[in-house]
Amino acid sequence: MSAFTSDQFAALHKTNLANLAMMSKSTIDGFQKLTQLNLETARTALTEGQESLKAVLAGKDLRDVLAVQSSVAQPAAEKAITYARQVCEIATQAQAELARAVEEQYEQNHRNLQAFVDTFVKNAPAGSEAISALLQSTVDAAGNTYRSAQAISKQMTDVARNNLAAGASAAATRGASGKA
């Protein structure tokens, strides 16, 4: 039984480089979206801060200044919640793309490993049934472990997303009750 041929080795590297490029692109796209969100948020905060400062300076007495301050607090909290939600969406999208890439890579590697095991079992000398069975059992256990970890990861992502949504809802409800 021979090891990798040069063609197999080249194909493996080509696949790995393509996966690395795809994962790098996903990561950079996520950073780009996050940077764009941060710039837009900073620009908006600067503009609104200047408008608030003008309103405070235009106030005739303390009551006017306090009215401006109270009118700014609630929209600021709502904007912070919206910002956190947008960051979560960007992170979730990037995580989903990276998870998809990892899953594709794992599936390909698992198929390659299974083909290797099948070839090994087919060409194994007589008396090596125990080693063949152990090898196949190890491959099956690794696949099951990966699927379990993947399911747990998905559940954790869903819990985090639901907690963020619940927190945003609760904060919005508190803000609405504070206005009334």
C-alpha positions as CSV (number, residue, x, y, z in Angstrom):
1,M,0.0,0.0,0.0
2,S,1.5,3.3,-1.0
3,A,1.3,6.7,0.6
4,F,0.0,9.8,-1.2
5,T,0.9,10.2,-4.8
6,S,2.2,13.6,-5.9
7,D,-1.1,14.2,-7.6
8,Q,-3.1,13.5,-4.5
9,F,-0.8,15.7,-2.5
10,A,-1.1,18.5,-5.0
11,A,-4.9,18.2,-5.0
12,L,-5.0,18.2,-1.2
13,H,-3.0,21.4,-1.1
14,K,-5.1,23.0,-3.8
15,T,-8.2,22.2,-1.8
16,N,-6.7,23.5,1.4
17,L,-5.6,26.7,-0.2
18,A,-9.1,27.3,-1.7
19,N,-10.6,26.7,1.7
20,L,-8.2,29.1,3.4
21,A,-8.9,31.7,0.8
22,M,-12.7,31.3,1.3
23,M,-12.4,31.5,5.1
24,S,-10.1,34.6,4.8
25,K,-12.6,36.3,2.5
26,S,-15.4,35.6,4.9
27,T,-13.4,36.9,7.8
28,I,-12.4,40.1,6.0
29,D,-16.0,40.6,4.8
30,G,-17.2,40.4,8.4
31,F,-14.5,42.9,9.5
32,Q,-15.4,45.2,6.7
33,K,-19.1,45.1,7.6
34,L,-18.3,45.7,11.3
35,T,-15.9,48.6,10.4
36,Q,-18.6,50.2,8.2
37,L,-21.1,49.9,11.0
38,N,-18.7,51.5,13.5
39,L,-17.9,54.4,11.1
40,E,-21.6,55.0,10.4
41,T,-22.4,54.8,14.2
42,A,-19.5,57.2,15.0
43,R,-20.6,59.6,12.3
44,T,-24.2,59.6,13.5
45,A,-23.1,60.0,17.2
46,L,-20.9,63.0,16.3
47,T,-23.7,64.7,14.3
48,E,-26.3,64.0,17.0
49,G,-23.9,65.1,19.7
50,Q,-23.3,68.4,18.0
51,E,-27.0,68.9,17.6
52,S,-27.6,68.2,21.3
53,L,-24.8,70.5,22.3
54,K,-26.4,73.3,20.2
55,A,-29.8,72.6,21.9
56,V,-28.2,72.8,25.3
57,L,-26.4,76.0,24.5
58,A,-29.6,77.5,23.1
59,G,-31.4,76.7,26.4
60,K,-32.4,79.7,28.4
61,D,-32.5,78.1,31.8
62,L,-31.8,74.8,33.7
63,R,-35.2,73.4,32.8
64,D,-34.4,73.7,29.0
65,V,-31.1,72.0,29.5
66,L,-32.7,69.1,31.5
67,A,-35.4,68.7,28.9
68,V,-32.7,68.3,26.2
69,Q,-30.8,65.8,28.3
70,S,-33.9,63.7,29.0
71,S,-34.9,63.8,25.3
72,V,-31.5,62.3,24.4
73,A,-31.3,59.5,26.9
74,Q,-34.0,57.2,25.5
75,P,-33.0,57.4,21.8
76,A,-29.4,56.7,22.9
77,A,-30.4,53.5,24.7
78,E,-32.5,52.4,21.6
79,K,-29.6,53.1,19.3
80,A,-27.2,51.1,21.5
81,I,-29.7,48.2,21.4
82,T,-29.9,48.5,17.6
83,Y,-26.1,48.7,17.3
84,A,-25.7,45.5,19.5
85,R,-28.3,43.7,17.3
86,Q,-26.4,44.7,14.1
87,V,-23.1,43.6,15.6
88,C,-24.7,40.3,16.5
89,E,-26.1,39.9,13.0
90,I,-22.7,40.5,11.4
91,A,-21.0,38.1,13.8
92,T,-23.7,35.5,13.2
93,Q,-23.4,35.7,9.4
94,A,-19.6,35.5,9.7
95,Q,-19.8,32.5,12.1
96,A,-22.3,30.8,9.8
97,E,-20.0,31.2,6.7
98,L,-17.0,30.0,8.7
99,A,-18.9,27.0,10.1
100,R,-20.1,26.1,6.6
101,A,-16.5,26.2,5.4
102,V,-15.2,24.1,8.3
103,E,-18.1,21.6,7.8
104,E,-17.2,21.3,4.1
105,Q,-13.6,20.8,4.9
106,Y,-14.4,18.2,7.5
107,E,-16.7,16.3,5.2
108,Q,-14.1,16.2,2.5
109,N,-11.4,15.0,5.0
110,H,-13.8,12.5,6.4
111,R,-14.5,11.1,2.9
112,N,-10.8,10.9,2.2
113,L,-10.1,9.2,5.5
114,Q,-13.0,6.7,4.9
115,A,-11.6,6.0,1.4
116,F,-8.2,5.3,3.0
117,V,-9.7,3.0,5.6
118,D,-11.7,1.2,2.9
119,T,-8.6,0.7,0.8
120,F,-6.6,-0.4,3.9
121,V,-9.3,-2.9,4.9
122,K,-9.6,-4.2,1.3
123,N,-5.8,-4.7,1.0
124,A,-5.1,-5.8,4.6
125,P,-3.4,-9.1,5.0
126,A,-5.2,-12.0,6.6
127,G,-5.4,-11.9,10.4
128,S,-5.6,-8.1,10.6
129,E,-9.3,-8.0,11.0
130,A,-9.0,-6.6,14.6
131,I,-6.9,-3.7,13.4
132,S,-9.2,-3.0,10.5
133,A,-12.2,-3.0,12.8
134,L,-10.4,-0.7,15.3
135,L,-9.5,1.7,12.5
136,Q,-13.1,1.7,11.2
137,S,-14.5,2.2,14.7
138,T,-12.1,5.1,15.3
139,V,-13.2,6.8,12.1
140,D,-16.9,6.3,13.1
141,A,-16.3,7.6,16.6
142,A,-14.5,10.7,15.3
143,G,-17.4,11.4,12.9
144,N,-19.9,11.0,15.8
145,T,-17.9,13.3,18.0
146,Y,-17.7,15.9,15.3
147,R,-21.5,15.8,14.7
148,S,-22.1,16.1,18.5
149,A,-19.8,19.1,18.8
150,Q,-21.4,20.7,15.8
151,A,-24.9,20.2,17.3
152,I,-23.7,21.7,20.6
153,S,-22.2,24.7,18.8
154,K,-25.4,25.3,16.9
155,Q,-27.4,25.1,20.1
156,M,-25.0,27.6,21.8
157,T,-25.3,30.0,18.9
158,D,-29.1,29.8,19.0
159,V,-29.2,30.4,22.8
160,A,-26.9,33.4,22.4
161,R,-29.0,34.8,19.6
162,N,-32.2,34.3,21.6
163,N,-30.7,35.8,24.7
164,L,-29.7,38.9,22.8
165,A,-33.2,39.2,21.3
166,A,-34.8,38.8,24.7
167,G,-32.4,41.4,26.2
168,A,-33.2,43.8,23.4
169,S,-36.9,43.2,23.9
170,A,-36.7,43.7,27.6
171,A,-34.7,46.9,27.2
172,A,-37.1,48.2,24.6
173,T,-40.0,47.4,26.9
174,R,-38.3,49.2,29.9
175,G,-37.6,52.1,27.6
176,A,-41.2,52.3,26.4
177,S,-42.6,52.1,30.0
178,G,-40.1,54.8,31.0
179,K,-41.5,57.1,28.3
180,A,-45.1,56.7,29.6
